[in-house]
Amino acid sequence: MAGITTARLADVDSQHLPTGRRGERRRDRRGRGLRGPTLLPGPYSPAGVPAVRSPKAAFDAIVLAIVTDLEARWHAELGLVEFAVEETPMVPDDWEADTVPLASLVRGSGGSATRLVLFRRPIELRSATRGDLSAMVLTVLVEQLSELLGRPPEDIDPRYDPEADSDG
C-alpha cells in the first residue's frame, strides 16, 4: 500500500471533473420543470415585484386598458358604472343554457351604480392566444355597453368584431 495515494472529496478540484459536466444543468428527473426562480431579481425590478405577470394580472391589465379607452370615449353617456372582474359566474342549479355567461350587467337603481362584471375563466378558456384574449375582452365589453347604452356595438367601438364568439 505504499504507492497508493488517496484523495478526500474535499481535495478534488472541480476542473478535473469529466468533460461536459462543469456548468451543465441538472436533469429534470420527475418532469416538473426547473425549480426555483427562473428570473433572478435584477437592478431594474423593485423588490417584491415578480418578473412575470400571473394570468390573473395579465387579464386585469387587458381589461383595464380596454375599459379606460371605452370610458374616455363614452364618459358622458355612461354615468356611474362599476367595472369588475370575477373568476367564474355563480350559475344557478336550474341553469338551462348550454353555455356559461362571459359577463353580467346589473343596472343600478337609485343611488347604486350599474355594475358590469367580466368572468375571467370562461373568457380565458375561449381564447387560444393573448391576441384572442384581448379581442374577446373587447367584444364582451362592447356588447355589454351596447346593451346598456342602447346603441349598436359598431358605434361603441370601431374595433368591434361581430365575428368574435361571445356568449355573454
N, C-alpha and C positions, 0 to 999 in steps of 0.2 A: 504493500500500500504506500510505499514511499513516493512513487511517481504520480499518484493521482491527486489532482487539486480539486477542491470543491468550492463552489461559489454559492453564497447565500443569495436569495432572491433580491434582497435589498441592494446587492452589489452589481446586479445585471444592468447594463446600460441600455436604454430604450433604442439606441441606434443599432444594436445588434439583433433586433427582432427580425424574423423572416421578412423578405420583401413583400410589399403590398399591405402590411398590417399597420404601419405607422400612419396616423391621421385618418385612418379609414373609419367610416361609420359602423356602428354595431348593427347587426342584423335584427330584423323585426320578427322575433320568433313566434309570436301569437297573433300576428295580423292586426294589431291595434294601432299601428302608426307610431310615429315618433313620440316620445314622452317629453314633457316639459314645454316651455315656451318656444315657439318656432321663431319668434322675433323678439330679440332682447331689447329692453328699453334703450333708446338712443338719446343723444343730446337734444333732439328736437321734439321728443314726445314727453309731455308732462307726466309726472309720477302719478300712477294710479289710472291712467287712461290707456285702455287696450289699443294695440296697434291695428287690430282688425275689428270692424263692427260686427255685432251679433246680427242674426237675421231680423230680430225684432227692431233693433236700432236702425238698420238699413231700411226696413219698411216704413218706420216712423219718419225717416228723413225724406223718403219719396212722397209720403202723404203731406208732410209739412210744406215741401216745395210746391206741390200742386195746389194745396189749399191757399197758400199765400198768394199765388198767382190769381186764382179764382176770386178770392176775397178782394184783391186790389181792383179787379175788373168790375165786380158786382156788389161792392160795399153798400151803396145807397139802397139797392133793392133787397139785399139780404136781411138787413136789420141785425137783430141779435140771434146768431146761430152758433151753437156749440158743436165743434167737431171733435170726435173721439175715435180711438182705435181699441177694439177688444179682440181677444184671441179667437173666440168662437161664439156663435149665437146660442142663446138658450132656446132650443126648439121644443115646443110643447109635445106631449105624448101623442096627441091626436093630429100631428102634422101630416097632411095628406100629400103634399108635393113631393116630386122625385128629386128635387134639388135643395141645396142648403142656401139660405139667403147670404148675399155678399155684403149687404148694408141694411141699416134700419133708419128710417126717418120718422121722428116723433115731433109733430108740430107743437109749438109752445102755445100756452094759453094763459091769459092774464099776465102775471109778472114773470112766468118761466120762459126760458129761451127754447127755441127749436133745437132739437138735438139730432145730429147726423152721425151715426156710428158705422165705421167700417169694420168688417170682421177679417182679421189678418189671415188666419189659417185657410179658410175657404178660398180667398183670393190667391194666396201663395200656391195652393195646390192646383189651381187652374193656370198657373204661369210657369213656363219652362225656363225662361231666361229673365235676367234683370230688366231687359227692354220690354219683354212681355208683361212683367210685373208693373212697370211704370204705365204702360198702355192700359192695363186692366184697372189700375187705381184711377187713372184719369177718366176712363169710361164710366166706372161706377159712380164717381163723384159728379161727373157732368149729368148723368141720368138722374141722380137724386136731386141735384139742384134744378134740373129741368122740371121735375115734378113739383118741387117747392115753389118755383117762380112762375110756373105755367107757361113756359116758353119752350120752343123746340131745342133739343140738345145741340144742334149745329149753331144756334145763336149763343149758347152759353160759352162754348169754346170751339174755335175753328179747328183744333187738333182732334176733335171728337171723331172716332171711327165707328160707324154703326155696325161694321162687320165684326168688331171685337165681341167676344162671348161674355155676356154678363147676365146673370140670372137674379140680380139684386132686388 
